[in-house]
Amino acid sequence: MAYNKISNKTQQKDINYLNKDFNSFRNQLINFAQTYYPNTFNDFSDGSPGMMFMETAAYIGDVLSYYTDTQLQETFLDTAQERTNLYHLAYTLGYKPQVTSVSSTILDVFQLLPSKGGSGNKTPDFNYALELDVPSTFTTNRGVNFNILNSINFNYSSSFDPTNISVYSVDIANDPEYYLLKKSTQVISSERVSQTFEINGLERFLTLNLRDSNIISIESITDIDGNEYTEVPYLAQSTVFDEVENIQGNTPTLYEYRTETPYLLKLKKVPRRFATRFNEEGVLEISFGGGSGDIVDEEVLPNPDNIGLGNRDGRTKLDSAFDPSNFLYSKAYGQVPSNTVLTVTYLKGGGLRSNVATNTITNLSSLTIKNKPNLNQSLLSTIKESLACTNEEPASGGTNGDSLEDIRQNTIANFAAQQRVITKEDYMVRTLAMPARYGRISKVYINKDSDLNNSLNLSTQPNALSTNLYVLGFNSAKKLVTCNTATKTNLATYLNEFKPLTDSINIKDAFVINFKVDFEITTFKNTNNERILLECISELQDYFNIDRWQINQPIIISEVINVIANVKGVQSVQKIIIDNISGIELGYSQYKYDFKIATNENIIFPSMDPCIFELKYPNNDIRGKITQY
């Protein structure tokens, strides 16, 4: 008996996997139907029911393709566009975005001091020397608040914290009646604010949301029992450096060095700790650990027996690379608060508005003065009323925080640096990433000591391990200024935590060279000359925007010409002159610079001493002219 064998094998069909949009999906579906179902369906007109199903399937494929591409794009730092994703990627790679930056300066605080003793033998009576504690606030006439970072003690003087004394007034016998005391201290633009949170029960890894604008940092978190929680970079870090005053009761063996070293650092274990991060909405999230129970704080020192405990299998391997801080890790991640009320005190403020000029911080807003009950209270009241302040240096460094592109670029560079400064790029990124409360560097340039010496052909032997770091900041009008002493001091302290032991850092001021631009153009006929001229000026203002310029960046004249020539309606650029403009009395930099000598092959080169070209007043220093033939 003969029979035909029926095969169950499905016919192999060619499928195109390269379709990405609606039209390509639609065309491929039509081609698929024509190829494999020619007798089943052959009405491909726009109004047919079959085409409705094909276009519906193409629409779904287009939408799915879009979201697949977008999701893939948002997983990479260099292509992500959503603020939420950029924040998550930044924290994953170790960078903490800034929502604001404070300005800082050195504030001079004065008080009168009565004299004591007989005629011809009068001396200052330091019993009336005041002590101002944190928090004490000073303000400008515009209402910008500045807070001291450390207490001001007029009774204490050292090379580290000197008290300057001068005679303020004399009596009829020409003996000193009052002395004038002066102390200088660092202040930052900030305002102290407190919020309370009621915590019911115990929740592991508790997170609190601090909803406010322009938050600089958390100053303190305490519960109703007086327990203080300490901020750490990540919850696994269980120790922090603690600043201890060098007095005999604290350190009797080191007390003799108190003049040169008024404070000492010790490693302190902090079982009560928290970590912070900003989300994409600018809300500060405060995270606590997952442990519970009573754990006593104690001072600890690194123990070599602890090295290697950070390994997963707990074994010590001589050929393994150890993290120097692995003895700081804790599996408990800190103690979480429960059944209590937390008081969170934080600093807010900063921004461009906080950059103020010299001699503007002159108001005493809120002072915390240590009580002196055993003195003449009437005279003490007079002394308190004599308190005055001023800033001889402008407060600079305040900015409005990171833009999305700032977050992207700083995160990429921060991850490459791996919290260490080795290359030039590492130093530059670490400088720009200095925490906001210590001041903000806007422009930075770095070279080795040997680079500068070799370029100048100096006979002295350069230090191959010495690094020259040139910095600049912004004032309130976003004009370049030299950074004040407080900011540079903070920068030196900050970099010292990341640099190799053998590296030496010289922090210097870069030079600012101001200039003006004059140009002449011809335009096509029947065009609006005034509009074209204004558009040329606008394009030049955008090209010379200070955000686009760095220290030691040359001016390429051909690029400037192209900027003008690309404006619609410009026929040709007849002439362009870029020249120096200087003079403090005119509001410009004091430094003169010969642009003609510095120009070579249509490029204006910066000086050997690192400098930056700044078009300081773009509304006034760009002048254009239209020439008609």
matplotlib code that plots the C-alpha trace (Angstrom):
import matplotlib.pyplot as plt

x = [0.0, 1.5, 1.1, 2.5, 4.6, 3.4, 6.2, 5.5, 8.5, 7.6, 8.8, 11.9, 11.0, 13.5, 12.9, 14.5, 15.7, 17.0, 13.7, 13.7, 10.9, 7.3, 7.8, 10.4, 8.2, 5.2, 7.2, 8.7, 5.2, 3.8, 6.8, 6.4, 2.7, 3.4, 6.1, 4.6, 0.8, 0.3, -3.1, -4.4, -4.1, -3.4, -5.3, -2.6, -4.6, -4.6, -8.3, -8.2, -8.7, -5.5, -3.5, -5.0, -3.6, -0.2, 0.1, -1.0, 1.8, 4.2, 3.1, 3.7, 7.1, 8.1, 7.1, 8.9, 12.0, 12.0, 11.7, 14.3, 16.8, 16.0, 16.4, 19.8, 20.9, 20.0, 22.2, 25.4, 26.8, 27.9, 24.5, 22.0, 19.8, 17.3, 18.3, 17.2, 19.5, 22.4, 22.2, 22.0, 25.0, 27.0, 26.5, 27.3, 30.6, 31.4, 30.6, 28.2, 26.5, 26.4, 23.1, 24.8, 28.2, 29.1, 31.4, 34.0, 36.3, 38.3, 36.3, 38.0, 36.2, 37.0, 36.3, 37.3, 39.2, 39.5, 42.9, 43.9, 46.7, 47.9, 49.0, 52.1, 51.6, 48.3, 47.9, 45.0, 42.4, 41.9, 39.2, 36.9, 38.2, 35.1, 34.6, 32.2, 31.0, 29.5, 26.9, 27.5, 26.2, 27.2, 25.4, 25.7, 23.4, 21.8, 20.9, 23.5, 24.4, 27.9, 28.7, 32.0, 33.4, 35.4, 34.9, 36.6, 38.5, 40.0, 41.8, 43.8, 46.7, 49.2, 51.0, 48.1, 45.4, 46.9, 45.2, 46.3, 46.3, 46.5, 45.7, 42.2, 42.0, 43.9, 42.9, 43.9, 47.2, 47.9, 47.6, 45.7, 42.1, 40.8, 42.6, 41.4, 41.6, 41.4, 40.8, 40.6, 38.5, 37.0, 33.3, 31.1, 27.9, 25.2, 22.2, 21.5, 18.1, 16.7, 14.0, 12.7, 11.6, 9.6, 10.8, 8.3, 9.4, 12.6, 13.1, 16.3, 18.1, 15.8, 15.7, 14.6, 13.9, 15.1, 13.0, 14.5, 16.4, 20.1, 21.1, 24.9, 25.5, 24.2, 25.8, 24.4, 21.8, 20.9, 18.1, 16.2, 18.7, 21.6, 23.1, 24.8, 25.0, 28.0, 28.1, 30.2, 30.8, 29.2, 27.5, 30.2, 32.8, 32.7, 35.4, 36.1, 38.8, 37.9, 39.3, 40.5, 41.7, 45.3, 44.8, 46.5, 43.3, 43.0, 46.6, 49.1, 52.0, 51.5, 50.4, 53.8, 53.2, 49.9, 51.2, 52.3, 49.5, 46.4, 44.3, 45.0, 43.3, 42.3, 40.5, 37.1, 34.6, 31.1, 28.4, 25.7, 26.2, 24.5, 25.1, 23.5, 22.8, 20.8, 18.1, 17.2, 14.7, 17.3, 15.9, 18.6, 18.1, 19.5, 20.2, 20.9, 22.3, 20.6, 22.0, 20.4, 21.3, 23.6, 27.1, 29.5, 31.6, 35.4, 38.6, 40.4, 43.7, 44.4, 45.6, 47.7, 45.9, 42.8, 44.3, 42.6, 39.4, 37.7, 38.2, 35.1, 36.6, 38.4, 41.8, 45.0, 46.7, 50.1, 49.7, 46.3, 45.7, 44.3, 42.2, 44.0, 40.7, 39.4, 39.7, 37.0, 34.3, 31.5, 28.8, 26.3, 26.4, 25.7, 23.0, 19.5, 17.5, 14.2, 11.4, 12.9, 12.8, 15.7, 16.7, 18.5, 20.5, 21.8, 23.3, 21.7, 22.6, 25.4, 24.9, 26.1, 24.3, 26.6, 29.6, 30.0, 32.5, 35.0, 33.9, 30.3, 30.0, 29.6, 26.4, 26.3, 23.2, 23.2, 26.1, 26.7, 28.9, 30.3, 28.9, 31.3, 29.2, 32.0, 32.7, 31.2, 28.1, 27.7, 31.3, 30.9, 27.7, 29.7, 32.4, 29.8, 28.3, 31.8, 31.9, 32.4, 33.4, 34.4, 35.9, 39.1, 38.8, 35.8, 33.8, 34.0, 33.4, 29.6, 27.9, 24.4, 25.5, 26.1, 24.3, 23.5, 26.6, 28.7, 27.4, 28.3, 31.8, 32.7, 31.5, 33.5, 36.6, 35.9, 35.7, 38.9, 40.7, 39.6, 39.8, 43.5, 45.4, 48.2, 47.9, 47.3, 43.7, 43.3, 44.5, 42.2, 39.1, 39.8, 40.3, 37.0, 35.2, 36.2, 33.2, 31.1, 31.3, 35.1, 34.8, 34.6, 37.4, 36.1, 39.2, 42.2, 45.4, 48.3, 51.9, 54.9, 57.7, 60.0, 57.7, 57.9, 61.6, 62.5, 60.4, 62.2, 65.6, 66.3, 69.7, 68.1, 67.4, 63.6, 61.8, 60.3, 57.8, 56.6, 53.2, 52.1, 48.3, 46.9, 43.4, 40.7, 37.2, 34.1, 32.7, 29.0, 28.8, 30.5, 33.7, 37.1, 38.9, 41.7, 40.7, 40.9, 43.3, 40.6, 39.7, 43.3, 44.0, 41.1, 42.2, 45.6, 44.1, 41.7, 44.2, 46.6, 44.2, 44.5, 48.0, 51.0, 53.3, 56.2, 54.2, 54.5, 51.7, 52.2, 48.8, 49.1, 46.9, 46.6, 46.6, 43.5, 44.0, 41.0, 40.5, 38.2, 37.1, 36.6, 35.4, 34.2, 32.0, 30.2, 26.7, 24.6, 22.2, 18.6, 19.4, 18.7, 22.2, 21.2, 19.9, 23.0, 25.3, 23.5, 23.5, 27.3, 27.8, 25.5, 27.5, 30.8, 29.4, 28.4, 31.8, 33.7, 31.4, 33.8, 32.3, 33.9, 37.4, 40.2, 43.5, 46.2, 43.7, 44.8, 42.6, 42.4, 41.6, 40.4, 37.7, 36.6, 36.3, 34.3, 31.9, 31.2, 31.2, 28.6, 26.0, 23.3, 23.6, 27.4, 29.2, 32.7, 34.8, 36.9, 38.8, 39.0, 41.2, 41.6, 43.5, 44.3, 42.3, 43.4, 43.2, 41.7, 40.2, 38.2, 37.1, 39.5, 42.5, 45.7, 47.8, 48.8, 49.5, 50.9, 48.6, 50.6, 53.8, 51.8, 50.2, 51.8, 50.1, 46.7, 46.8, 47.0, 49.1, 48.9, 52.0, 54.4, 53.0, 49.6, 46.8, 43.3, 41.7, 38.5, 36.0, 34.9, 32.1, 30.7, 28.1, 30.7, 33.9, 32.6, 32.2, 31.2, 30.9, 29.4, 31.3, 29.5, 31.3]
y = [0.0, 3.3, 6.5, 10.0, 11.1, 14.5, 16.7, 18.7, 20.9, 24.6, 26.5, 28.7, 32.3, 35.2, 37.9, 41.4, 42.4, 45.8, 47.7, 50.6, 53.0, 53.0, 53.1, 50.4, 48.1, 48.8, 48.2, 44.9, 43.6, 44.3, 42.6, 39.7, 39.2, 39.5, 36.9, 34.2, 34.9, 36.0, 34.1, 34.9, 38.7, 41.0, 44.2, 46.7, 49.8, 52.3, 51.7, 47.9, 46.1, 44.1, 47.3, 48.6, 45.5, 45.9, 49.6, 48.8, 46.2, 48.7, 51.4, 49.0, 48.0, 51.7, 52.5, 49.4, 50.3, 53.8, 52.8, 50.1, 52.6, 55.2, 52.8, 51.6, 55.2, 56.1, 53.4, 55.0, 58.1, 59.8, 59.4, 59.8, 62.8, 62.4, 64.2, 61.2, 58.8, 61.2, 61.6, 57.8, 57.2, 60.0, 58.5, 55.0, 56.2, 58.2, 61.8, 63.9, 66.6, 70.1, 72.0, 75.2, 76.6, 79.1, 82.0, 82.5, 85.2, 86.3, 88.5, 91.0, 91.3, 94.2, 94.9, 97.5, 96.5, 98.7, 99.3, 98.5, 99.7, 103.0, 106.1, 105.3, 101.6, 100.8, 97.5, 95.8, 94.1, 90.8, 89.8, 91.7, 89.9, 88.4, 84.9, 84.4, 80.8, 79.0, 79.8, 83.6, 85.3, 88.4, 90.0, 92.5, 95.4, 93.1, 90.5, 87.9, 85.9, 84.8, 82.3, 81.7, 78.2, 78.4, 80.3, 83.7, 84.1, 87.5, 86.3, 83.8, 84.7, 82.5, 82.4, 80.3, 82.7, 86.1, 88.8, 92.3, 95.0, 98.8, 101.8, 103.1, 106.1, 107.8, 109.7, 113.2, 111.9, 110.4, 106.9, 104.3, 104.3, 101.7, 99.2, 97.9, 94.1, 92.6, 88.9, 87.4, 84.4, 82.5, 82.9, 81.3, 82.5, 80.4, 80.4, 77.9, 76.2, 73.3, 70.7, 68.0, 64.5, 62.2, 58.6, 55.9, 52.3, 50.9, 50.9, 49.5, 51.9, 54.7, 57.5, 61.1, 63.7, 67.2, 69.4, 72.9, 74.8, 75.6, 73.1, 73.3, 70.5, 68.9, 70.5, 68.3, 65.6, 64.9, 63.0, 63.9, 62.0, 64.2, 61.5, 63.0, 61.3, 61.9, 62.2, 59.7, 59.3, 55.9, 53.9, 51.2, 53.7, 53.5, 56.0, 59.7, 62.1, 64.2, 67.6, 68.0, 71.2, 70.9, 71.7, 70.1, 68.2, 66.5, 65.9, 66.4, 64.9, 67.3, 70.4, 72.0, 72.3, 74.1, 77.3, 75.7, 73.0, 74.3, 71.3, 67.6, 65.0, 61.6, 58.7, 58.2, 55.4, 56.6, 53.8, 56.5, 57.8, 58.8, 59.5, 62.1, 62.4, 64.9, 63.5, 65.0, 67.4, 68.9, 67.1, 66.0, 62.3, 61.4, 57.6, 55.8, 52.3, 49.0, 48.2, 48.6, 48.5, 50.5, 50.9, 53.1, 55.6, 55.1, 56.4, 53.8, 53.6, 51.6, 48.1, 46.1, 43.0, 44.5, 44.7, 42.1, 41.9, 43.6, 40.4, 38.4, 35.1, 36.6, 35.3, 37.3, 37.1, 38.5, 39.1, 40.8, 44.6, 46.0, 49.1, 51.2, 52.0, 48.5, 48.5, 51.2, 48.8, 47.6, 45.1, 46.8, 50.1, 52.1, 52.4, 53.5, 55.9, 54.6, 55.9, 59.4, 62.9, 64.0, 67.6, 68.2, 71.4, 72.3, 75.2, 76.7, 79.6, 80.2, 80.9, 83.8, 86.2, 85.3, 86.8, 90.2, 93.0, 94.2, 96.0, 94.9, 92.4, 95.0, 94.0, 91.9, 89.7, 87.0, 86.6, 83.8, 85.4, 83.4, 84.7, 86.5, 86.9, 88.1, 91.4, 94.9, 94.2, 97.8, 98.0, 94.5, 95.7, 98.7, 96.3, 94.1, 97.1, 98.0, 94.8, 95.6, 93.7, 94.1, 92.1, 93.4, 90.7, 90.1, 86.9, 84.7, 81.2, 81.1, 79.4, 78.0, 74.3, 71.7, 71.7, 68.3, 68.6, 69.5, 66.4, 64.2, 65.6, 65.7, 62.2, 60.8, 62.6, 61.7, 58.0, 58.2, 59.8, 57.0, 59.5, 59.9, 62.8, 61.5, 63.1, 66.7, 65.9, 64.4, 67.5, 69.7, 67.6, 67.3, 71.1, 71.8, 69.1, 70.7, 70.7, 73.8, 74.9, 75.5, 77.8, 77.2, 77.3, 78.3, 78.1, 75.9, 75.2, 72.9, 72.3, 70.8, 73.0, 71.5, 72.5, 76.2, 76.2, 74.4, 76.9, 79.8, 78.1, 78.8, 77.6, 76.5, 72.9, 72.3, 70.1, 67.2, 66.5, 70.1, 71.0, 74.5, 74.9, 78.2, 79.1, 81.8, 82.4, 84.4, 87.4, 88.2, 89.5, 86.3, 88.2, 86.5, 87.4, 85.9, 83.5, 84.8, 83.4, 81.3, 79.4, 78.7, 77.5, 75.2, 73.9, 73.1, 71.2, 69.4, 68.3, 67.0, 64.2, 62.8, 63.6, 61.3, 61.9, 63.0, 65.6, 69.2, 71.7, 75.4, 77.2, 80.4, 83.0, 83.0, 86.3, 87.8, 89.7, 91.7, 92.6, 94.3, 93.4, 95.8, 94.5, 95.7, 93.8, 94.2, 92.9, 91.8, 94.3, 94.6, 93.3, 94.8, 96.1, 96.9, 93.4, 91.8, 93.9, 93.0, 89.3, 89.4, 91.0, 88.4, 85.6, 87.0, 87.4, 83.7, 82.7, 84.6, 83.5, 82.9, 79.5, 78.4, 79.6, 78.1, 79.3, 79.3, 78.9, 80.9, 83.1, 81.7, 84.7, 82.6, 81.1, 84.5, 85.6, 82.4, 83.2, 86.6, 85.3, 82.6, 85.2, 85.3, 88.4, 89.0, 89.2, 89.5, 90.4, 93.4, 93.8, 92.5, 93.9, 92.2, 94.3, 94.5, 96.8, 97.3, 99.6, 99.1, 102.6, 101.5, 98.3, 96.0, 93.9, 95.8, 93.7, 95.0, 92.6, 93.2, 91.4, 92.2, 90.6, 87.7, 87.0, 84.4, 83.0, 84.5, 83.0, 85.2, 83.1, 83.5, 84.4, 81.9, 82.9, 81.1, 83.6, 83.6, 85.9, 87.5, 89.7, 91.3, 93.6, 92.1, 94.7, 97.5, 95.8, 94.5, 97.2, 96.5, 98.6, 98.0, 99.2, 99.7, 99.9]
z = [0.0, -1.0, 0.9, 0.9, 3.8, 5.2, 6.6, 9.7, 9.1, 8.9, 5.8, 6.7, 6.2, 5.8, 8.4, 8.4, 11.9, 10.9, 11.0, 13.4, 12.5, 11.4, 7.7, 7.6, 9.8, 7.5, 4.3, 5.6, 6.7, 3.2, 1.6, 4.0, 3.1, -0.6, -0.4, 1.8, 1.5, -2.1, -2.5, 1.0, 1.0, -1.9, -1.1, 0.1, -0.3, 2.6, 3.4, 3.6, 6.9, 6.4, 6.1, 9.3, 11.1, 9.4, 10.3, 13.9, 14.2, 12.6, 15.1, 18.0, 16.7, 16.3, 19.9, 21.3, 19.3, 20.6, 24.2, 23.8, 22.3, 24.9, 27.8, 26.4, 25.9, 29.5, 30.9, 29.7, 31.3, 28.1, 26.4, 29.2, 29.1, 31.9, 35.1, 37.3, 35.4, 35.5, 39.3, 39.8, 37.5, 39.2, 42.6, 41.3, 40.0, 43.2, 42.3, 44.4, 42.3, 43.8, 43.9, 45.1, 46.0, 48.7, 48.6, 51.3, 52.5, 55.5, 58.0, 60.3, 63.6, 66.1, 69.7, 72.2, 75.3, 78.5, 80.1, 83.7, 86.0, 87.2, 85.3, 83.1, 83.6, 81.9, 80.1, 78.3, 80.6, 78.8, 81.3, 78.9, 75.8, 74.2, 72.8, 69.9, 69.4, 66.5, 65.4, 64.9, 61.8, 60.0, 57.1, 54.2, 53.5, 50.8, 53.4, 52.5, 55.6, 56.4, 59.2, 61.0, 60.9, 64.1, 67.4, 67.7, 71.0, 71.5, 74.6, 72.6, 70.3, 68.5, 65.1, 63.9, 65.2, 66.1, 68.0, 66.8, 69.5, 69.0, 71.1, 70.3, 72.6, 75.4, 78.5, 79.6, 80.9, 77.4, 78.8, 76.9, 77.8, 75.3, 73.1, 69.7, 69.2, 65.8, 64.8, 61.3, 60.6, 57.7, 56.9, 54.3, 52.8, 54.6, 56.7, 59.5, 59.4, 61.6, 60.9, 63.2, 62.3, 64.5, 64.2, 65.3, 65.6, 64.1, 60.3, 58.9, 56.5, 57.4, 54.8, 55.5, 52.8, 53.6, 51.3, 50.9, 48.3, 48.0, 50.7, 51.3, 53.8, 57.0, 60.1, 62.8, 63.6, 67.2, 68.9, 72.1, 74.2, 72.9, 70.8, 67.7, 64.3, 62.1, 58.4, 56.4, 52.7, 52.7, 55.5, 55.5, 56.8, 60.6, 61.5, 60.9, 61.7, 64.8, 65.5, 69.1, 70.7, 71.9, 75.6, 78.6, 79.7, 76.3, 75.3, 78.2, 76.2, 73.2, 75.1, 74.7, 71.0, 71.3, 69.8, 66.5, 66.6, 68.3, 67.0, 66.7, 64.5, 65.9, 64.4, 66.0, 65.7, 64.9, 65.3, 64.8, 61.3, 58.2, 54.5, 52.2, 48.5, 46.4, 44.1, 40.7, 42.3, 44.6, 47.7, 50.1, 51.1, 54.5, 54.9, 58.2, 58.8, 59.6, 63.0, 66.4, 70.1, 72.4, 70.9, 72.7, 70.7, 71.2, 69.7, 67.6, 65.8, 62.6, 63.5, 61.0, 62.1, 60.5, 57.0, 54.8, 56.8, 53.8, 51.7, 51.1, 52.1, 55.1, 54.1, 53.9, 50.5, 50.1, 46.4, 46.6, 46.2, 49.5, 49.9, 52.5, 54.2, 54.4, 58.2, 58.2, 56.9, 59.1, 58.3, 60.5, 58.5, 61.6, 64.2, 63.0, 65.2, 66.5, 68.7, 69.0, 67.5, 65.3, 65.0, 61.7, 61.4, 58.0, 56.0, 53.0, 50.7, 48.3, 44.6, 42.5, 44.8, 47.7, 45.9, 47.5, 47.2, 49.8, 52.9, 52.5, 55.4, 58.1, 60.0, 63.2, 62.7, 65.4, 67.9, 70.4, 73.0, 76.0, 79.3, 81.7, 85.0, 87.3, 85.4, 85.5, 83.4, 82.4, 81.0, 79.5, 77.7, 76.3, 75.1, 73.3, 71.6, 70.3, 68.1, 64.4, 61.3, 57.7, 54.9, 53.2, 50.5, 48.3, 49.0, 45.9, 44.8, 44.8, 41.9, 41.2, 41.2, 38.5, 35.2, 33.6, 31.4, 34.5, 36.2, 33.2, 32.7, 36.4, 36.9, 34.0, 35.3, 39.0, 38.1, 36.2, 39.1, 41.5, 44.4, 43.9, 42.2, 39.9, 36.5, 35.6, 34.9, 38.3, 40.0, 37.9, 38.5, 42.2, 42.5, 40.8, 42.9, 46.2, 48.5, 48.2, 51.8, 51.5, 48.4, 44.7, 42.1, 38.7, 36.5, 37.1, 35.2, 36.2, 35.1, 36.6, 38.0, 35.5, 32.6, 33.4, 34.2, 31.0, 28.9, 30.6, 30.3, 34.0, 35.3, 38.6, 39.1, 38.8, 41.3, 39.3, 42.0, 42.4, 40.9, 40.1, 40.4, 39.0, 40.1, 39.6, 40.9, 40.0, 41.7, 42.1, 38.5, 37.2, 36.4, 37.0, 40.2, 42.2, 44.9, 48.4, 51.0, 52.7, 49.6, 48.7, 52.2, 52.0, 48.6, 49.9, 52.9, 50.6, 48.0, 50.7, 51.4, 47.9, 46.6, 46.8, 49.7, 47.5, 45.5, 46.4, 45.4, 44.8, 44.6, 42.6, 41.1, 37.3, 35.5, 33.9, 30.6, 29.4, 25.7, 23.3, 19.8, 16.8, 13.5, 10.1, 7.7, 4.4, 3.9, 1.0, -0.6, 0.6, 4.1, 7.5, 8.4, 12.0, 12.6, 11.1, 13.2, 16.4, 15.5, 14.8, 18.3, 19.9, 18.2, 19.5, 23.0, 22.9, 21.5, 24.2, 27.0, 30.0, 30.6, 27.3, 28.1, 30.2, 31.5, 28.8, 26.0, 22.9, 20.7, 17.2, 15.0, 12.1, 14.3, 15.4, 11.7, 10.9, 13.8, 12.2, 8.6, 9.4, 10.3, 7.7, 5.6, 6.1, 2.8, 4.1, 7.1, 6.2, 9.4, 12.9, 15.7, 19.1, 21.6, 25.3, 27.6, 31.1, 34.1, 37.6, 37.5, 34.4, 36.0, 34.1, 35.1, 36.0, 33.6, 30.2, 27.4, 23.9, 21.6, 18.5, 19.8, 21.1, 17.7, 15.5, 12.3, 13.3, 16.8, 19.9, 22.4, 26.2, 28.2, 29.7, 33.1, 33.0, 32.1, 30.7, 28.1, 29.4, 27.5, 30.7, 29.5, 26.3, 25.9, 25.7, 24.4, 21.1, 18.5, 14.9, 11.8, 8.4, 5.4, 2.1, -1.3]

ax = plt.figure().add_subplot(projection="3d")
ax.plot(x, y, z, "-o")
ax.set_aspect("equal")
plt.show()
